[in-house]
Amino acid sequence: MSKIEFLVFLHILGAFVICGGAGVGISAGITMTRTGSVRAIGLLSMTAHRAALIVTLPGALLVAITGSWLIAEYRFFELEEFWLWSSYVLWAVAAILDHGILGPHLLRLHSMARRLEED
């Protein structure tokens, strides 16, 4: 396997990892809205938060690093192309929304569920 094939493999693997983590988070979120159990909401909120940290974030970093490496080393595209820079901006916005807004919200939801469960 050549270096370029390995980098493309890692890049695509990272995309699949992102999809898997996002799927777990979305499934947990949908299930939270359909359950009345405080314990289940606590477990699902922590599952969604951990999926974002343990699965989605490493996948996103893998995609960004290998994609940048492929562009820098093999010059498939010019660095000045609009879609390339907009993809970096969208990547940063998604990371900020996921870890800056959704993550703290899930942690608050988890702590509220634990307090309600203890009462």
N, C-alpha and C positions, 0 to 999 in steps of 0.2 A: 504494500500500500504506500503510495507516494505521500509526500507531505501535504500537497493540496487536497488529495482525497481524504486524508485524515482530518484536516481542518474543516472541510465541507461536512464530513460525517459529524464532527463535534458541533458544528453550527446547527445542523438539522436536529441532532439529538437535543440540543438546548431548546429549540423551538417546541419539540414534543414534550419536554419536561415542563416548559411554561404552560402548555395546554393542559397537562395533567394536574399541575398545581392549581391552575385556575378552575378546572373542572371540580376539584375537591372543594375549593372555596365557594364556588357558586352552588354546588349541591348542598353544602352545609348551610349556606344562607337561605336557600329555598326551604330546606327542612326546618330551620329555626322558625320560619313564619307559619309553618303548618303544625307545630307542636305546642302543647300547653304545659309541658313538663319543664319546670325550672332547671332540673338536673340535666335534661337533654339539651336545653339551650346553652347551659354552661359548657357542656362537653363539645357541642358543635361549634360554639364561638372560639374555643381554644383550638379545636381541630382546624378551623379556617385560618386562624392566626398562624399556627405552626406550619400549615401548608404554604402560606405566603413566605414565611421566613426560611423554611428548610427546603422547599421545592421550587417555588416560583422565582425567588431572588437568585439562587445559584444558576437556574436555567437562563434567566435574563442576562446575568453577567457573562455566562458562557456564550450566548448569542452575540452580545456586544463585543466581547473580546475577540472571538474567532472571526466575526464579520469585519472588524477593524483590521485584524491581522491579514485577512485575505485581501482586503482593499490595499493596505499599505505594501504588502509584499508582491502581489501579482497584478495590481493596477487594472482590475477588470473594469472599473469605473473611474471617472475623474473625481477628485475630491471636491470640486466646485459644484457638482450636480445638486440641484435643489432637493430632490427626493432623498438623497443620502443624508443631508444635514437635517431635513425635516424628520427623518426616521430617528435620528439621535435626540431631537427635541421631544418627539412623541414618546420615546423610550424613557426619557427623564421625567416627563409629565406622568406617565403611567407609574413609575417607581415612586414619585412623590405622592400621588393619590393612594397607592397601595400601602406604603409604609408610613406616610405622614398623616393620612386621614383614616383609612379603613382599619389599619392595624391598631391604633389607639382606641378606636371605636369598639373593635372586637374585644380588646382587653377590658374596657369599661363594662361592656355587656357581660363578660365572663365574671368580673368581680361583683357586679350587681346580682347575677344569678347565684353566685356562691353565698352572698349575704342573705338573699331570700331563702336559699336552701337551709341555711343555718337557723333561721328564725322559726 
